[in-house]
Amino acid sequence: MVMLIDSHCHLDLLEAGCCEGGLPGVLDAARALGVGHMLCVSVSLEAYPAMRALIDPLPAVSVSVGVHPNERGGPEPDVERLVDLARDPRVVAIGETGLDYYRSSGDPEWQHERFRTHIRAAHRVGKPVIVHSRAARADTLRVLAEEDAGTAGGVMHCFAEDWDTARRALDLGLYLSFSGIVTFKNAAELKEVARRVPLERMLVETDSPYLAPVPYRGKPNQPGYVRYVAAHIAELRGLPLETLAERTTENFHRLFGTG
């Protein structure tokens, strides 16, 4: 039986009514598609308590704590606060964090400082960092290298860059996680990256409710759809889906210290 892990989703951001049966229906659908675990990823400290309460009765869901690089107006994280929250055994990672120049303007130094804060917290608490990078590949890699992020462990989530960026991230000791983007027809370069990444450094994710894979592109995404991501990558690599699922599940448990 295929057993998959959705390594990055946002259950708390699923809009009411977007999926049949609400959150219980989403979880039932995920199980039916072979998804045995998922990581619900934090985007703000303000929203974190409600997200943590949402997943509390759900043993098949882990959680991270952090502030997205585009999040403004809420509490700004510091190392001590992140470390304190991450002592919770349900918290398996710090983030998501990183750099996003696509939706930001002006001096990005505040993003750099927030990013560094998360990496330093990851070192302190001994849990990996979840990295978001958009239109900022050079600076993202530079900060990761300067802060020795690979020693703490981490993953470039929703990876959508070229092979050179992938190689440099791998050289830093990071994992790469592929989302529904890899199934899109116009993602030829990314498909080639998915073929070349060492299998022992690969994860799969949905980033739901965003970026639904083919055949659901343009519709609300949900964790069960990680099966379509995994199946597409397995086909690209000439592997059985069961093999891809087994290896990415092993990778998740190794990186996040679960299982």
HELIX and SHEET records of a PDB file:
HELIX    1   1 LEU A   11  LEU A   13  5                                   3    
HELIX    2   2 GLY A   22  ALA A   32  1                                  11    
HELIX    3   3 TYR A   48  ILE A   55  1                                   8    
HELIX    4   4 VAL A   79  ALA A   86  1                                   8    
HELIX    5   5 GLU A  109  VAL A  125  1                                  17    
HELIX    6   6 ARG A  137  GLU A  146  1                                  10    
HELIX    7   7 ALA A  149  ALA A  152  1                                   4    
HELIX    8   8 TRP A  163  ASP A  171  1                                   9    
HELIX    9   9 GLY A  180  THR A  183  5                                   4    
HELIX   10  10 ALA A  188  ARG A  196  1                                   9    
HELIX   11  11 LEU A  199  ARG A  201  5                                   3    
HELIX   12  12 PRO A  223  TYR A  225  5                                   3    
HELIX   13  13 VAL A  226  ARG A  237  1                                  12    
HELIX   14  14 LEU A  241  PHE A  256  1                                  16    
SHEET    1   A 8 LEU A   4  CYS A   9  0                                        
SHEET    2   A 8 VAL A  35  CYS A  40  1                                        
SHEET    3   A 8 VAL A  61  VAL A  65  1                                        
SHEET    4   A 8 VAL A  91  ASP A 100  1                                        
SHEET    5   A 8 VAL A 129  ARG A 134  1                                        
SHEET    6   A 8 GLY A 154  MET A 156  1                                        
SHEET    7   A 8 TYR A 175  PHE A 178  1                                        
SHEET    8   A 8 MET A 202  VAL A 204  1                                        
END                                                                             
